[in-house]
Amino acid sequence: MIKKVWDIITTIVVIIVVILAGIFFVPKLFGITPMAVLSGSMEPTYHVGGLVFIKDTNPEDIKVGDSITFTMGSGDTVVTHRVIKINENEKTFETKGDANDNADGGAVAFGNVKGKAMDFTIPYLGFLAVYLNSTTGIIIMVAFILIMFLISFIIDTLSKKDDK
């Protein structure tokens, strides 16, 4: 009985892991990068904690009204805002968050653009992505896997003893 329950639990866990792997890794095969939404500057288009998908895009193909993801400053800060103006001569974009009253302070160089944001998010999955990329999240994930293996070993051992 315990073995059957454990088999159901492990099947559910495997299905969840496969779905999450599909969401986080398969898009990368097609030039799409999932990223967590960390601020409300693009509400209601992209909600805080959502997972937004960024498609590799040539900056020349971006139009006014597109949401783009770009790096600011030294490149550590990544932002997704909407293009409100394009300066073809200087090869820059003027951007603004949908929830912001004013345009962003500086122009975004074409070279700082990471891609064009798709118009949908997966709610709350961004929180999970950020957590799993943290030290605590990695430790918990590894511990969870080890515990699953240990429990599987114990249940297999006990069920073999019961068979004898």
N, C-alpha and C positions, 0 to 999 in steps of 0.2 A: 504493500500500500504506500509506504513512504517513498519507495523508488518511483512509483507511478506519478505521485505528486511532484517529486523532484524533477522527473522528466518533463512534466508540463511547465514547471517554473523555468527550467533551463531552455526549453523551446521558446518560451515568451521572451526571455532575455536575449537569445540569439536573434530573434526576429527584430527586436528593438535595436540591437547593435547593427544589424544589417541595414535597417532603415536609416539610422543616423549616419552610418558610413556612406550610404547612398546620397544623403543630403549634403554632407560635408565634403566628400571626396570626388564623387562622380562628376559634378559640374566642372571641376578643374580640368578634366579631360577635354572639355569643350571651350576652354578659355574663360570660364566663369568662376569668380571667387566669392564664396559666401563671407559676409562680414557682419558683425554685430552692430546694431544701432545703439549708441551709448548716450545720445542726448535727444532732446525733444525739438531740435531746430527744424526738423522736416515733418513734424506732425501736421496734418493727419496722414500724409502719404506713407511715412515710415515711422512706426511706433517704437518708443524706447523698449529695448529688450528683444526687438524683432531681429530676424536674420534677413539681410538684404543681399541680393546677388548682383555682383559687378561684372559686366561683360567687357572683355578687352575690346577697346574701340580706338580707331585712329582719331586723334583730336580734330582733324579736318572734317570728319563725318558728324561731328557734334553740332546740334542746332540750338537756337534759343528755345528754352522750355525743357530741354533735356536735364535730367539729374545726373551729375557727374561726381565721381569720387576722385579726390586729389590729395596730395600731400602738402602740408604747410611747413614753413620754416625749414628746419634741418631734415625734415622728412619723417620725423617720429609721429607727428600728428596727422591722422587721416580723417578727411571730412567729406561728407556727401551733401551737396547743395545744388540748387537749380541754377542753370545758366540763364542770366537775364540780358546779357550783352556780349557780343564777340568783337574783339579788335583784331582783324585779320592782319593789319600791318605789324603790330607788336606781337602777334601770336599769343594773345591772352584772352581769358574769359573773365567776365564780371559775374559773380555768383551771389545768391541770397538763399537763406533757409526759408522754407515755406512759412514757418511760424515766426520768423523774425520780421521786425518792422523795417529794418534798413538793410541795404546791400552790405556784403562783406567788405572789410576795410581795404584789402589789397587785391590786385589782379592775380589770376591763376595762370601761370605759364603753361603752354601746351605740354611741355615736358614733364610737368608735375601731375598730369592727369593719369590716373590708374585705370580708368574705364568709365563706362556709362552704367548707371544703376538701373536695374529692371524695376518695373512699376509695381512690384509686389514684395511682401515680406512673409516670413513664417513667424507668427507671433511667439514670443517668449523663448524661442530657440537660441536667440542671441545671448541671453543670460547663461544658458547651458554652455554655449561655445566659449564664452569668456571664462566661466568657472573651470571648464575642463582644460583650458590652457594655462591655468594658474598652478602654482606649486602644490597647493592643497588639493586641487582637483585631480592632478596627476597622481598624487599619493593615494587618494581615495579610490581612484580608478584601478590602480595597480593592486591595492589591498582588496578591493572587491573581486578582482579576477583571481587572486590567490585564494581567497575564502571560497569562491565558487569551486575551484579545483579541489580544495581540501574537503569540502562537503561532498563533492562527487566521489572522491576517493573513499571517504568514510562510508557513504551509502553503498557503494559497490562492494566494499569489504564486508559490510554487515549482510548484504543480500546474498553474497556467496556463502557465508556461514549459515544463513537460514536455509539455503538450498541443500547443504550437506546434512 
